[in-house]
Amino acid sequence: MLESYAPILIYAAVVIGFAVANLVISDLLGRKRRTIDKDRPYESGMTPEGSARVRLSIHFYLVAVLFILFDVESIFLVPWAVSARALSEAGVGPIVFAEISLFVGVLAIGLAYVWRKGGLEWDR
Protein backbone atom coordinates (compact mmCIF):
# COMPACT_ATOMS: atom_id res chain seq x y z
CA MET A 1 0.00 0.00 0.00
CA LEU A 2 2.82 2.39 0.83
CA GLU A 3 4.39 1.75 -2.58
CA SER A 4 1.54 3.61 -4.27
CA TYR A 5 2.40 6.77 -2.29
CA ALA A 6 6.13 6.59 -3.07
CA PRO A 7 6.02 8.90 -6.15
CA ILE A 8 4.09 11.53 -4.21
CA LEU A 9 6.52 11.35 -1.29
CA ILE A 10 9.51 11.58 -3.65
CA TYR A 11 7.95 14.57 -5.42
CA ALA A 12 7.24 16.29 -2.07
CA ALA A 13 10.84 15.66 -0.94
CA VAL A 14 12.21 17.11 -4.19
CA VAL A 15 9.98 20.20 -3.93
CA ILE A 16 10.84 20.84 -0.27
CA GLY A 17 14.55 20.21 -0.99
CA PHE A 18 14.47 22.65 -3.90
CA ALA A 19 12.78 25.34 -1.80
CA VAL A 20 15.23 24.92 1.09
CA ALA A 21 18.21 24.88 -1.29
CA ASN A 22 17.05 28.12 -2.92
CA LEU A 23 16.66 29.83 0.45
CA VAL A 24 20.08 28.67 1.68
CA ILE A 25 21.90 29.53 -1.54
CA SER A 26 20.33 32.99 -1.77
CA ASP A 27 21.22 33.64 1.87
CA LEU A 28 24.83 32.57 1.33
CA LEU A 29 25.41 34.28 -2.01
CA GLY A 30 23.20 37.34 -1.66
CA ARG A 31 24.45 40.80 -0.82
CA LYS A 32 24.08 41.92 2.76
CA ARG A 33 24.25 45.71 2.28
CA ARG A 34 21.46 47.54 4.04
CA THR A 35 20.38 50.90 2.65
CA ILE A 36 17.67 53.38 3.54
CA ASP A 37 15.79 52.52 0.34
CA LYS A 38 15.76 48.82 1.20
CA ASP A 39 14.42 49.49 4.69
CA ARG A 40 11.52 51.67 3.50
CA PRO A 41 8.14 50.00 3.07
CA TYR A 42 7.15 49.38 -0.53
CA GLU A 43 3.74 50.76 -1.48
CA SER A 44 3.39 49.87 -5.16
CA GLY A 45 5.94 52.45 -6.22
CA MET A 46 4.34 55.28 -4.24
CA THR A 47 5.72 57.07 -1.22
CA PRO A 48 3.80 55.88 1.86
CA GLU A 49 1.71 58.53 3.57
CA GLY A 50 0.61 58.41 7.17
CA SER A 51 0.91 55.65 9.70
CA ALA A 52 0.45 51.96 9.03
CA ARG A 53 -1.61 51.75 12.23
CA VAL A 54 -4.79 53.35 10.87
CA ARG A 55 -7.96 52.34 12.69
CA LEU A 56 -10.66 51.24 10.30
CA SER A 57 -14.37 51.12 10.93
CA ILE A 58 -15.90 47.80 11.90
CA HIS A 59 -18.17 48.13 8.85
CA PHE A 60 -15.14 47.63 6.62
CA TYR A 61 -14.47 44.25 8.21
CA LEU A 62 -18.16 43.33 8.19
CA VAL A 63 -18.50 44.00 4.48
CA ALA A 64 -15.25 42.12 3.80
CA VAL A 65 -16.42 39.06 5.72
CA LEU A 66 -19.83 39.16 4.05
CA PHE A 67 -18.20 39.41 0.64
CA ILE A 68 -16.02 36.39 1.34
CA LEU A 69 -18.97 34.47 2.73
CA PHE A 70 -21.25 35.07 -0.24
CA ASP A 71 -18.39 34.69 -2.72
CA VAL A 72 -17.38 31.28 -1.36
CA GLU A 73 -20.98 30.12 -1.17
CA SER A 74 -21.64 31.20 -4.74
CA ILE A 75 -18.63 29.13 -5.88
CA PHE A 76 -20.63 26.04 -4.87
CA LEU A 77 -22.97 26.82 -7.77
CA VAL A 78 -20.25 26.26 -10.38
CA PRO A 79 -20.04 22.43 -10.09
CA TRP A 80 -23.82 22.22 -10.31
CA ALA A 81 -23.87 24.45 -13.40
CA VAL A 82 -21.16 22.37 -15.06
CA SER A 83 -22.89 19.05 -14.39
CA ALA A 84 -26.52 20.19 -14.81
CA ARG A 85 -27.01 18.52 -18.19
CA ALA A 86 -25.51 15.23 -17.02
CA LEU A 87 -27.66 15.30 -13.90
CA SER A 88 -30.83 15.90 -15.90
CA GLU A 89 -29.94 13.03 -18.25
CA ALA A 90 -29.38 10.77 -15.24
CA GLY A 91 -32.91 11.48 -14.05
CA VAL A 92 -32.05 13.38 -10.87
CA GLY A 93 -32.31 16.83 -12.44
CA PRO A 94 -35.50 17.97 -10.66
CA ILE A 95 -34.21 16.85 -7.26
CA VAL A 96 -30.88 18.61 -7.69
CA PHE A 97 -32.64 21.71 -9.04
CA ALA A 98 -34.84 21.79 -5.93
CA GLU A 99 -31.77 21.49 -3.69
CA ILE A 100 -29.97 24.28 -5.55
CA SER A 101 -33.09 26.45 -5.37
CA LEU A 102 -33.19 25.90 -1.61
CA PHE A 103 -29.50 26.81 -1.38
CA VAL A 104 -29.98 30.02 -3.38
CA GLY A 105 -33.07 30.80 -1.30
CA VAL A 106 -31.09 30.53 1.93
CA LEU A 107 -28.44 32.82 0.41
CA ALA A 108 -31.13 35.33 -0.58
CA ILE A 109 -32.68 35.27 2.90
CA GLY A 110 -29.23 35.82 4.44
CA LEU A 111 -28.52 38.71 2.10
CA ALA A 112 -31.93 40.26 2.80
CA TYR A 113 -31.31 39.98 6.54
CA VAL A 114 -27.90 41.65 6.32
CA TRP A 115 -29.31 44.34 4.02
CA ARG A 116 -32.20 45.07 6.38
CA LYS A 117 -29.90 45.28 9.40
CA GLY A 118 -27.74 47.84 7.54
CA GLY A 119 -24.66 45.66 7.28
CA LEU A 120 -23.92 46.87 3.77
CA GLU A 121 -24.01 50.61 4.53
CA TRP A 122 -20.65 52.35 4.52
CA ASP A 123 -21.60 55.77 5.85
CA ARG A 124 -23.04 54.93 9.25
CYANA upper distance limits for C-alpha pairs under 8 A (distance plus 0.5 A):
  1 MET  CA      5 TYR  CA      8.04
  2 LEU  CA      6 ALA  CA      7.11
  5 TYR  CA      9 LEU  CA      6.75
  6 ALA  CA     10 ILE  CA      6.56
  7 PRO  CA     11 TYR  CA      6.53
  8 ILE  CA     12 ALA  CA      6.59
  9 LEU  CA     13 ALA  CA      6.61
 10 ILE  CA     14 VAL  CA      6.68
 11 TYR  CA     15 VAL  CA      6.67
 12 ALA  CA     16 ILE  CA      6.58
 13 ALA  CA     17 GLY  CA      6.38
 14 VAL  CA     18 PHE  CA      6.49
 15 VAL  CA     19 ALA  CA      6.73
 16 ILE  CA     20 VAL  CA      6.64
 17 GLY  CA     21 ALA  CA      6.44
 18 PHE  CA     22 ASN  CA      6.63
 19 ALA  CA     23 LEU  CA      6.84
 20 VAL  CA     24 VAL  CA      6.66
 21 ALA  CA     25 ILE  CA      6.45
 22 ASN  CA     26 SER  CA      6.48
 23 LEU  CA     27 ASP  CA      6.61
 24 VAL  CA     28 LEU  CA      6.65
 25 ILE  CA     29 LEU  CA      6.42
 25 ILE  CA     30 GLY  CA      8.41
 26 SER  CA     30 GLY  CA      5.71
 34 ARG  CA     38 LYS  CA      6.99
 34 ARG  CA     39 ASP  CA      7.83
 35 THR  CA     39 ASP  CA      6.96
 36 ILE  CA     40 ARG  CA      6.89
 41 PRO  CA     48 PRO  CA      7.91
 42 TYR  CA     46 MET  CA      8.02
 42 TYR  CA     47 THR  CA      8.35
 42 TYR  CA     48 PRO  CA      8.19
 43 GLU  CA     47 THR  CA      7.12
 43 GLU  CA     48 PRO  CA      6.61
 56 LEU  CA     60 PHE  CA      7.33
 57 SER  CA     61 TYR  CA      7.90
 58 ILE  CA     62 LEU  CA      6.74
 59 HIS  CA     63 VAL  CA      6.53
 59 HIS  CA    119 GLY  CA      7.63
 59 HIS  CA    120 LEU  CA      8.28
 59 HIS  CA    121 GLU  CA      8.18
 59 HIS  CA    122 TRP  CA      7.04
 60 PHE  CA     64 ALA  CA      6.69
 60 PHE  CA    122 TRP  CA      8.05
 61 TYR  CA     65 VAL  CA      6.58
 62 LEU  CA     66 LEU  CA      6.61
 62 LEU  CA    119 GLY  CA      7.47
 63 VAL  CA     67 PHE  CA      6.49
 63 VAL  CA    119 GLY  CA      7.46
 63 VAL  CA    120 LEU  CA      6.67
 64 ALA  CA     68 ILE  CA      6.78
 65 VAL  CA     69 LEU  CA      6.54
 66 LEU  CA     70 PHE  CA      6.59
 67 PHE  CA     71 ASP  CA      6.30
 68 ILE  CA     72 VAL  CA      6.44
 69 LEU  CA     73 GLU  CA      6.68
 70 PHE  CA     74 SER  CA      6.45
 70 PHE  CA    107 LEU  CA      8.05
 71 ASP  CA     75 ILE  CA      6.90
 72 VAL  CA     76 PHE  CA      7.59
 73 GLU  CA     77 LEU  CA      8.15
 74 SER  CA     78 VAL  CA      8.12
 76 PHE  CA     80 TRP  CA      7.87
 77 LEU  CA     81 ALA  CA      6.68
 77 LEU  CA    100 ILE  CA      8.27
 78 VAL  CA     82 VAL  CA      6.65
 79 PRO  CA     83 SER  CA      6.67
 80 TRP  CA     84 ALA  CA      6.12
 83 SER  CA     87 LEU  CA      6.59
 84 ALA  CA     88 SER  CA      6.68
 84 ALA  CA     93 GLY  CA      7.60
 85 ARG  CA     89 GLU  CA      6.73
 86 ALA  CA     90 ALA  CA      6.66
 87 LEU  CA     91 GLY  CA      6.99
 87 LEU  CA     92 VAL  CA      6.17
 87 LEU  CA     93 GLY  CA      5.60
 87 LEU  CA     96 VAL  CA      8.23
 88 SER  CA     92 VAL  CA      6.26
 88 SER  CA     93 GLY  CA      4.38
 88 SER  CA     94 PRO  CA      7.82
 89 GLU  CA     93 GLY  CA      7.83
 92 VAL  CA     96 VAL  CA      6.74
 93 GLY  CA     97 PHE  CA      6.46
 94 PRO  CA     98 ALA  CA      6.62
 95 ILE  CA     99 GLU  CA      6.84
 96 VAL  CA    100 ILE  CA      6.63
 97 PHE  CA    101 SER  CA      6.51
 98 ALA  CA    102 LEU  CA      6.69
 99 GLU  CA    103 PHE  CA      6.73
100 ILE  CA    104 VAL  CA      6.63
101 SER  CA    105 GLY  CA      6.46
102 LEU  CA    106 VAL  CA      6.70
103 PHE  CA    107 LEU  CA      6.86
104 VAL  CA    108 ALA  CA      6.62
105 GLY  CA    109 ILE  CA      6.64
106 VAL  CA    110 GLY  CA      6.64
107 LEU  CA    111 LEU  CA      6.63
108 ALA  CA    112 ALA  CA      6.52
109 ILE  CA    113 TYR  CA      6.61
110 GLY  CA    114 VAL  CA      6.77
111 LEU  CA    115 TRP  CA      6.49
112 ALA  CA    116 ARG  CA      6.50
113 TYR  CA    117 LYS  CA      6.69
114 VAL  CA    118 GLY  CA      6.81
114 VAL  CA    119 GLY  CA      5.74
114 VAL  CA    120 LEU  CA      7.54
115 TRP  CA    119 GLY  CA      6.33
115 TRP  CA    120 LEU  CA      6.46
